Amino acid sequence: MATTVMPPATGARILQPQSRVLDRPATTPERRASAVNVADTERMISLVGGGLMTFFGLREGSLGGLCLALTGGALAYRGLTGHCHMYEALGVSTAEPHGAATSVPADRGIKAVRSVTINRPAAELFRYWHDLQNLPRFMNHLVSVEPLGGNRSRWTAKAPLGATVSWDAEIINERPGEMIAWRSLEGADVDSAGSVHFMPAAGGRGTRVEVTLKYDPPAGKTGAYIARTLGSSPEQEIAEDLNRFKHLMESGGAATSRLM
């Protein structure tokens, strides 16, 4: 999300590093839970690190040690089974081919999923979204997205008291006209991973756009700023962004902006 990992559709372009998004076949919860979606290197680190945390936690014998042992056990389980629930929720896998982990650990961060139906073709919506410099036009918390070359970009967001915060991100997978997946890079002020899917709406009523986002602000002042900027309800924030995207695309504002 044992489930079989479906290969990318014909014409799909897998970007480096080669993490990929899984198709979502209709499977039972039990089968989804057993899917391997963690690369071998990650599994080894999780297993060894989790085992050590469990050992030292139990040896300490205190309440803090017990908490450390429980955390280590969860990490060791991730390494043993090769399954990460957060990867499954985002539709991301690093198992085949091997790739770097997505930015947000499975047991941390905030997840939000929202969708909207837009009366425009999927290919048109994909093209507009894929030009990341367009995102601040409908995402209120963004100031700018600057291309860095290749599949990387620098994102700058609003923070309280007129401040801003920036981080680098990369597109890790895409299927033209269907899907874009991204994550922040190591050392970013905002650890995040997400995807946007463009699917035919029921009854031929345009395109259903679904966004899945997982983010984990760091501790400290920067993390507090970003958490307050995104608000207590990330799903509401995404819903408002998608509604602005819908209005922009259906009103012809996207075409106007390209002519400016």
Secondary structure by P-SEA (a helix, b strand, c coil): ccccccccccccccccccbbbbccccccaaaaaacccccaaaaaaaaaaaaaaaaaaaaaccaaaaaaaaaaaaaaaaaaacccaaaaaacccccccccccccccccbbbbbbbbbbbcccaaaaaaaaaccccccccccccccccccccccbbbbbbbcccbbbbbcccccccccccbbbbbbccccccccccbbbbbbccccccbbbbbbbbbbbcccaaaaaaaaaacccaaaaaaaaaaaaaaaaaaaaaaaaaac
